């Protein structure tokens, strides 16, 4: 008999009842997370314990039409902290009535045994799912090609800045090479193979558009805040403006 009891205690729980005991909840979560669980950890992870309250005619407002009783939640911080701290019994001072309205119980509250605590299956499953997601390694961010990290391509340049200037910016990119100098805004070496692979430093380009073509800084700021492909450049852009006093 003792051997059967021991085997029962260590057997993992694969299926939870609708309302699980503390032991069932801890055993099931241990199987899901490969870590030990206890009542305190259940509460620390935001699970709400319940106890079944049999109908008591002394509290008609609490039970309403539930003449057989109902599962009352224990959510008041003082009540849950006592449980997490290792209380030898359950003391409920505040709960919700059968209509889910918060109800303060007459002092000193309702006392129950620890073995009467229950945890909802859906809440346990939700917690296990969250813990599994949190335990997954962070997705590896696949870095873009070095050329992309060094600048933005012609299509992106035109998307961000073509509407801000009166010149034909596409023609300027094709014919003037770097724009604003020999290489200027174009990243050196980015067009050695083909012009299609050329990229431009958006900060150098934007400052040149302001200085040469008088594009207002406010319009350029809006471009850096609007386009996703310029977001990673925004801190350096703002730093450049601060250094230039703009």
N, C-alpha and C positions, 0 to 999 in steps of 0.2 A: 504493500500500500504506500509506504514511504517512497519507494522507487517510482511508482506511478505519479505521485504528487510532484516529485522532483522533475520528472520528464515533462510533465504538464507545464511547470513553471518556465522551463527553458525553451519550450517549443515556440517558434515564432508565430505571430498572428498574421494571417494573410488577408482575413476579411473582418472588418470592423462591424459591430452591431450599430444600430441607429444611435443609441446612447451608450458610449463605452465607459467602463469603470476606469479609474486612474491606472490600475495595473494593465488593463487592456490597451489604453491609450499609450502608455509608456513603452510597452512591448512592441506595439505596432510601429511607433515612431523610431524605436531603436532599430527595427528591421529596415526601415526606409532610409535611415541616415547613418547607420553603422556607428552610432554614438549612444551612450547611456542616457536615459531620461528618468526624471522624477517629477513629483508634483510641482516643486518650485520652478523647474524649467518650463513646464507646461504654462504656468501662469506668466512667467517672465516673457514668454513668446506670444502673449496676448490671447491665449485661449480662455474662454469663459467657462467656469465650472457651473454645473446645475445640480440642484437637489429636487427630488420629488416631494411636493407638499400634499399630503392627504387633505381632503376637504375638512375644514374646521368651521362650524357654524358661528364661532366667535368672530370670524373675519369675513363677513359676507361680501364686502366690497373687493376683497383680495381675490376671491375665487369666482365671483359672478355666477355664471351658469355651469361652471366646471365642477359639478357635484362629486366627481370622482377624484379631483385634485389636478394638479398640473406641474410641469417642470419649471421651477423658478431659477432664474439666473443669479449668479453671485458676481457682481461687477463693481461694487463700491470698493474704492481703493483700500480703505481700512480693513475690509473683510478679506480681500484677496491677499493683502500683505501679511495678515496673520497666518494664512494658509502657507504662503511661500516661506515664512519664517519658521515653519515647523510646528504649528499649533496642533494640539492633540485632539481637537474637535473642530467642527464647523460652526461658526457664529455668523449669522446673517442679520445685519442691521438694516440694510436697504436692499430692495429687490424690485422686480416689476410684477404687476398683477397679471391676471390672465389676459387682460386687454393690452398688455405691454406698456402700461403706464408706470412710471417710477413711483415706488411706494416706500415710505420710511416705516419700518416696523416698530411697534411699541417696545420700549426698553424692557429687557436688555437685548431683544431680538430673538430669533429662532435658533435653537441649537440642534445640530445633527451630528451623526457619526461620520468619520472620514470615509468609511467604505460606501457611504451613500452618494458621494460625488460622482457626477457623470459628465462626459464631454461629447459634444455632437460630432458625428462621423464627418459631416460636410466641412466642419471647421478644422478637424484634424487633417483631412485630405488637402484642404487649401493650404494649411501650414506646411505640410510635407512638400507640396509642389513649389512653394516659395523657397523653402530651404534648398531644394534641389537646384533651382535656378540660380540661387546665390552661390552655391558651391561649384557651379560650372566655371571653368577657366574663362577669363575675359577673352572675347574674340580677338584673334590676331589681326591687327589693322594692316592690311596689305598696302604698303607704301606705293605711291604712284612712281612712275619712272622719274629718274633724277631730273630730266628736262622739265617735267611738269612741276616738280617741287621748286625749280629755280625760277619759274615764271608762268605766265598764262599764254595760251595760244592765240592765234589771230582771231578766231571766232569769238573767244572770250573778250579780247580787247574791243572788238566791234560791238559786242553786246553791252559792255559796260560804258564805253566812252563815245561811240560814234554819234549819238544824239546830242552830245554836249559841244560839238565843234561844227564849224561851217565848212571846213575842208572835207575832201573825200578821204576819210581816214583809211579806208581799205587800200586805195591807190597809194597813199603815203606809206603804208606799211610795206607794200610790194616794191615800190620804187626807191624809197629813201632808206631802205635797210633798217638801221637801228632807230632812225628818227632822233632828232636833237643831238647830232654828232655822228662820228664814224660808226660806233656801235650804239651809243646812247642807251635807250631803254631796252634794246634787244640784248638778250643774254649772250655773251660771247661764246662762240662755238656751237650754239644751238641750231644753226642753219648750215652746218658744214656739208651735211648729206643732201638735204633738199630744203627749199624754202618752206615746205609744208610743215616741217618739224621745228621751225623757228619759234621761240617763245620770248616774251617781253616781261621785264620787271614792271609790275603795275604802278609801283610807287614812283620810280623814275619817270615813267610815262605820264602819270597824273601830274607830277610837279612840272614837267615840261609843258603839258597842256595849259596849266595855270600861267606859267611864265611867258610862253610864246603866244598862245592863242587866247589868253585872258579868260579861260574857263574859271568861273567862281569856285573858290574852295568849298563853299557849301554844297554845290552840285557834285563835286568830287567826293566829299564826305558821304553824301547820300548814296553814291555808287558803291563805296566800300561797305556800307551798311545794308545794301539791298541784295547784292549778288552773292550767292553761297560760295562761289569760287574765289571771292575776295575776302571772305571772313578771316582766313588764316593770315592774311596780310594786314588786317586792320590794326593790330597792336603796333607794328612797325610803322605803319602810315601815321598813326596818331603821334608816335614818338618823333617822327620826322617833322610833323607840323609844329610840335612843341619846340623842337630845336631851332626851327626857322622863325618862331614867334608868330605863327599863323593860326 
